[in-house]
Amino acid sequence: MQNNYLKIALKASIITAVGVYVVDYFSHLLFSDPMETLPYFMAKATWYFVFSVVFLSVLNLDKRETIKVIIGAIIVASVWGAYYNILPALFDFYPFGLTLSGINFLGMGILGSGVAFGSVHIFAFIGGYYATKFIAAKTFDQK
């Protein structure tokens, strides 16, 4: 049983590392102006880790795995987007990083940047999950 918890924590860590510190970081680095702040990435990594632990613990991914992963990615990206963009706009408080109106994705404006960053956050979770499957198959899921 303890071994399962360790596997879940390691897999969630890989999802977080690949999703946030590879996919999302390099998307911001290459396509956004200005670059996001370190507290933004730290807050997002915390959220992705917590969500990944719950996702891996609760769901049985044996059947319809791809659909469940896509739905999970949409949920994690939507909650992050609401927390990071909608709530601060309503309450005029920005705890981490820049506001959506203060950042541009390839100069696409606020709506285009919102859609682009939302898509990046979805792909960050999906990429992290499938990187985890690849890494786990090579390391700690061997029988």
The 8 nearest C-alpha neighbors of each residue, nearest first, counted from 0:
[[1, 3, 2, 4, 5, 6, 7, 56],
 [2, 0, 4, 3, 5, 6, 7, 8],
 [1, 3, 5, 0, 4, 6, 7, 8],
 [4, 2, 6, 0, 1, 5, 7, 8],
 [5, 3, 7, 1, 6, 2, 8, 0],
 [4, 6, 2, 8, 3, 7, 9, 1],
 [7, 5, 3, 9, 4, 8, 10, 2],
 [6, 8, 4, 10, 5, 9, 11, 3],
 [9, 7, 11, 5, 6, 10, 12, 4],
 [10, 8, 12, 6, 11, 7, 5, 13],
 [9, 11, 13, 7, 12, 8, 131, 6],
 [12, 10, 51, 14, 8, 13, 9, 48],
 [11, 13, 9, 15, 10, 14, 16, 8],
 [12, 14, 16, 10, 15, 11, 131, 17],
 [15, 13, 127, 11, 128, 12, 17, 18],
 [16, 14, 12, 18, 13, 48, 19, 17],
 [15, 17, 13, 20, 19, 18, 14, 12],
 [18, 16, 127, 21, 14, 15, 20, 19],
 [19, 17, 123, 127, 15, 22, 124, 14],
 [20, 18, 23, 15, 16, 21, 17, 22],
 [19, 21, 24, 16, 17, 18, 23, 22],
 [20, 22, 17, 24, 19, 23, 25, 18],
 [23, 21, 18, 123, 25, 24, 19, 26],
 [24, 22, 19, 26, 25, 21, 123, 20],
 [25, 23, 20, 27, 21, 26, 22, 28],
 [24, 26, 28, 27, 23, 22, 29, 21],
 [27, 25, 23, 29, 24, 28, 30, 22],
 [28, 26, 31, 24, 25, 30, 29, 34],
 [27, 29, 25, 26, 34, 30, 24, 31],
 [30, 28, 26, 27, 25, 31, 24, 34],
 [31, 29, 27, 105, 104, 26, 28, 32],
 [32, 30, 104, 27, 103, 33, 34, 105],
 [33, 31, 103, 34, 102, 104, 30, 105],
 [32, 34, 31, 102, 35, 103, 101, 27],
 [35, 33, 32, 28, 31, 27, 36, 102],
 [36, 34, 96, 33, 97, 39, 27, 37],
 [35, 37, 96, 39, 38, 34, 40, 97],
 [36, 38, 40, 39, 41, 35, 96, 95],
 [39, 37, 41, 40, 36, 95, 42, 96],
 [40, 38, 96, 95, 42, 37, 36, 41],
 [39, 41, 43, 37, 38, 42, 44, 19],
 [40, 42, 38, 44, 43, 39, 37, 45],
 [43, 41, 45, 39, 44, 40, 38, 46],
 [42, 44, 40, 46, 45, 41, 47, 39],
 [45, 43, 41, 47, 46, 42, 15, 40],
 [46, 44, 42, 48, 43, 47, 49, 41],
 [45, 47, 43, 49, 44, 48, 50, 42],
 [46, 48, 44, 50, 45, 49, 15, 51],
 [49, 47, 51, 45, 46, 50, 11, 15],
 [50, 48, 52, 46, 51, 47, 45, 53],
 [49, 51, 47, 53, 48, 52, 54, 46],
 [52, 50, 54, 11, 48, 53, 49, 47],
 [51, 53, 49, 55, 54, 50, 11, 56],
 [52, 54, 56, 50, 51, 55, 57, 49],
 [55, 53, 51, 52, 56, 57, 50, 58],
 [54, 56, 52, 53, 57, 51, 58, 7],
 [57, 55, 53, 54, 52, 58, 7, 59],
 [58, 56, 54, 55, 53, 59, 52, 60],
 [59, 57, 60, 55, 54, 56, 53, 67],
 [58, 60, 61, 57, 62, 55, 56, 64],
 [59, 61, 64, 62, 58, 63, 67, 55],
 [60, 62, 59, 64, 63, 58, 65, 67],
 [63, 61, 64, 60, 59, 65, 67, 66],
 [64, 62, 66, 65, 67, 61, 60, 68],
 [63, 65, 60, 67, 62, 66, 68, 61],
 [66, 64, 68, 67, 63, 69, 60, 70],
 [65, 67, 69, 68, 64, 63, 70, 71],
 [68, 66, 70, 64, 65, 69, 71, 63],
 [67, 69, 71, 65, 66, 70, 72, 64],
 [70, 68, 72, 66, 71, 67, 65, 73],
 [71, 69, 73, 67, 72, 68, 66, 74],
 [72, 70, 68, 74, 69, 73, 67, 75],
 [71, 73, 121, 69, 75, 124, 70, 74],
 [72, 74, 70, 76, 71, 75, 121, 77],
 [75, 73, 71, 77, 72, 76, 78, 70],
 [74, 76, 72, 78, 77, 73, 71, 79],
 [77, 75, 79, 73, 120, 74, 121, 78],
 [78, 76, 80, 74, 79, 75, 73, 81],
 [77, 79, 81, 75, 80, 76, 82, 74],
 [78, 80, 82, 76, 77, 81, 83, 75],
 [81, 79, 77, 83, 78, 84, 82, 76],
 [82, 80, 85, 78, 84, 79, 83, 77],
 [83, 81, 79, 86, 80, 84, 78, 85],
 [82, 84, 80, 81, 79, 85, 87, 86],
 [85, 83, 81, 80, 87, 82, 86, 99],
 [84, 86, 81, 88, 87, 82, 89, 83],
 [85, 87, 89, 88, 82, 84, 81, 90],
 [88, 86, 92, 91, 90, 89, 93, 85],
 [89, 87, 85, 91, 86, 90, 84, 92],
 [88, 90, 86, 87, 91, 85, 92, 84],
 [89, 91, 87, 92, 88, 86, 93, 85],
 [92, 90, 87, 88, 89, 93, 86, 85],
 [93, 91, 87, 90, 94, 88, 86, 89],
 [94, 92, 87, 95, 91, 98, 96, 97],
 [93, 95, 92, 96, 87, 83, 39, 38],
 [96, 94, 39, 38, 93, 97, 42, 36],
 [95, 97, 39, 36, 35, 38, 98, 94],
 [96, 98, 101, 35, 99, 95, 102, 93],
 [99, 97, 101, 100, 84, 102, 93, 96],
 [98, 100, 101, 102, 84, 97, 109, 113],
 [99, 101, 98, 109, 102, 103, 108, 97],
 [102, 100, 98, 99, 97, 103, 33, 109],
 [101, 103, 99, 100, 32, 33, 98, 31],
 [102, 104, 106, 32, 31, 112, 105, 108],
 [103, 105, 31, 112, 106, 30, 107, 32],
 [104, 106, 30, 107, 103, 31, 32, 112],
 [105, 107, 103, 104, 108, 112, 32, 31],
 [108, 106, 111, 105, 112, 104, 103, 109],
 [109, 107, 111, 106, 110, 112, 103, 104],
 [108, 110, 112, 111, 100, 113, 99, 107],
 [111, 109, 113, 112, 108, 114, 107, 115],
 [110, 112, 107, 114, 113, 108, 109, 115],
 [111, 113, 104, 115, 109, 110, 114, 107],
 [114, 112, 110, 116, 111, 115, 117, 109],
 [113, 115, 117, 111, 112, 116, 118, 110],
 [116, 114, 112, 118, 117, 113, 111, 119],
 [117, 115, 119, 113, 118, 114, 112, 120],
 [118, 116, 114, 120, 119, 115, 113, 76],
 [117, 119, 121, 115, 116, 120, 114, 122],
 [118, 120, 116, 122, 121, 117, 123, 115],
 [121, 119, 123, 117, 76, 118, 122, 116],
 [122, 120, 72, 118, 123, 119, 124, 76],
 [121, 123, 125, 119, 124, 120, 126, 118],
 [124, 122, 18, 120, 126, 22, 121, 125],
 [125, 123, 127, 18, 72, 122, 126, 121],
 [124, 126, 122, 128, 127, 123, 72, 129],
 [127, 125, 123, 129, 128, 124, 122, 130],
 [128, 126, 14, 18, 17, 124, 130, 125],
 [127, 129, 131, 125, 14, 126, 130, 124],
 [128, 130, 132, 131, 126, 127, 125, 133],
 [131, 129, 127, 133, 132, 128, 126, 134],
 [132, 130, 128, 134, 129, 133, 135, 13],
 [133, 131, 129, 135, 130, 134, 136, 128],
 [132, 134, 130, 136, 131, 135, 129, 137],
 [133, 135, 131, 137, 136, 132, 130, 138],
 [136, 134, 138, 132, 137, 139, 140, 133],
 [135, 137, 140, 133, 134, 138, 132, 141],
 [136, 138, 134, 135, 133, 139, 141, 140],
 [139, 137, 135, 136, 140, 134, 141, 133],
 [138, 140, 135, 141, 136, 137, 6, 134],
 [141, 139, 136, 135, 138, 142, 137, 6],
 [142, 140, 139, 136, 138, 137, 135, 134],
 [141, 140, 139, 136, 138, 137, 135, 2]]
